[in-house]
Amino acid sequence: MQIAVSQLPLFTQELGAGLIPAARRRLIRTTIFSYLQVAVAALGFYFLTPYAVEMFLGYQGYVTRELLGLMALDQMLLGWCLVWSRFVIASGSNPFWGSTVVGALLNVTLCTLLIQRFGLMGLVSASLVSGLCTHYWFNVWKGLQLLARLKP
């Protein structure tokens, strides 16, 4: 995500200067690169962390592949939605406070309900479900609205 963050001042500068096509290109390029970067990180997390834990800690009972897969999916979806929200905020708008509050309340509620019954799987599932219900689609939608407004 450091690549995306470094592009935000340039994006804002282009918007302020009226260089809409350049800002649009920067948004598209950065989003594509960030999506790839986040996907590689999530896949690396899924495939490499069991070996890293075994190598450095000598512990072979890390977590199940299912749990690790849910964690990697949640991480990837979060990363994908974050790049959009950063550009939306850099454009001078912040429509995310409501979805953030709803997401937090939903996450706490689901954690309370699911952790006792399902343990770590319930915790990760609560995070994934609350994200899917709030941030993961809403941030992308707002980002796509921004992209549509930046048509030359």
ZAMARGU-4260 file (C-alpha; in steps of 0.2 Angstrom, whole numbers, plus 5000, padded with zeros to 4 digits):
<rodrens>
0) 5000/5000/5000 | 5015/5012/5001 | 5015/5014/4982 | 4997/5020/4983 | 5000/5031/4997
5) 5015/5039/4988 | 5004/5043/4973 | 4990/5052/4983 | 4998/5069/4984 | 5002/5068/4965
10) 4984/5064/4962 | 4977/5078/4972 | 4989/5090/4964 | 4983/5084/4946 | 4965/5087/4952
15) 4969/5104/4959 | 4978/5109/4942 | 4963/5103/4932 | 4973/5089/4924 | 4959/5077/4925
20) 4965/5064/4912 | 4982/5063/4921 | 4973/5060/4938 | 4962/5047/4931 | 4977/5038/4923
25) 4986/5039/4940 | 4971/5032/4949 | 4969/5017/4937 | 4988/5013/4936 | 4989/5014/4955
30) 4974/5004/4958 | 4979/4990/4946 | 4997/4989/4954 | 4990/4989/4971 | 4978/4975/4967
35) 4992/4965/4961 | 5003/4969/4976 | 4989/4965/4988 | 4985/4948/4980 | 5003/4943/4980
40) 5005/4948/4998 | 4989/4938/5002 | 4995/4923/4993 | 5012/4924/5001 | 5004/4925/5018
45) 4993/4909/5014 | 5008/4899/5006 | 5023/4905/5016 | 5018/4908/5034 | 5016/4890/5039
50) 5034/4887/5033 | 5040/4903/5042 | 5032/4898/5058 | 5039/4880/5057 | 5056/4887/5053
55) 5058/4901/5066 | 5047/4894/5080 | 5048/4875/5077 | 5030/4874/5079 | 5020/4863/5066
60) 5002/4866/5072 | 5001/4884/5066 | 4982/4885/5060 | 4972/4875/5048 | 4973/4879/5030
65) 4954/4884/5030 | 4957/4897/5043 | 4973/4903/5035 | 4963/4904/5018 | 4949/4915/5026
70) 4962/4926/5034 | 4971/4928/5017 | 4955/4932/5009 | 4950/4945/5022 | 4967/4953/5020
75) 4966/4954/5001 | 4948/4961/5001 | 4953/4974/5014 | 4968/4979/5004 | 4958/4980/4988
80) 4945/4992/4996 | 4958/5003/5005 | 4966/5009/4989 | 4949/5015/4983 | 4945/5024/4999
85) 4962/5033/4999 | 4959/5040/4982 | 4941/5045/4987 | 4948/5054/5002 | 4962/5062/4992
90) 4949/5069/4980 | 4941/5079/4995 | 4927/5068/5000 | 4925/5056/5015 | 4909/5046/5014
95) 4916/5032/5024 | 4911/5037/5042 | 4894/5029/5042 | 4900/5012/5035 | 4915/5012/5047
100) 4903/5014/5062 | 4891/5001/5055 | 4906/4989/5051 | 4913/4991/5069 | 4896/4987/5077
105) 4893/4972/5065 | 4910/4966/5068 | 4909/4967/5087 | 4892/4959/5087 | 4897/4945/5076
110) 4913/4942/5086 | 4902/4941/5102 | 4891/4928/5094 | 4903/4918/5084 | 4919/4917/5094
115) 4911/4906/5108 | 4905/4894/5096 | 4918/4893/5083 | 4934/4900/5091 | 4947/4908/5079
120) 4936/4903/5064 | 4922/4913/5071 | 4933/4928/5074 | 4940/4928/5056 | 4922/4924/5049
125) 4915/4939/5059 | 4929/4951/5051 | 4925/4944/5034 | 4906/4945/5035 | 4907/4963/5042
130) 4919/4968/5029 | 4908/4961/5015 | 4893/4969/5022 | 4901/4986/5023 | 4918/4992/5018
135) 4923/4979/5004 | 4909/4984/4993 | 4905/5002/4998 | 4923/5008/4997 | 4925/5001/4979
140) 4908/5008/4974 | 4913/5025/4980 | 4930/5023/4971 | 4921/5018/4955 | 4910/5033/4956
145) 4925/5044/4958 | 4933/5036/4942 | 4917/5039/4933 | 4917/5058/4938 | 4935/5059/4931
150) 4930/5055/4913 | 4939/5067/4901
</rodrens>
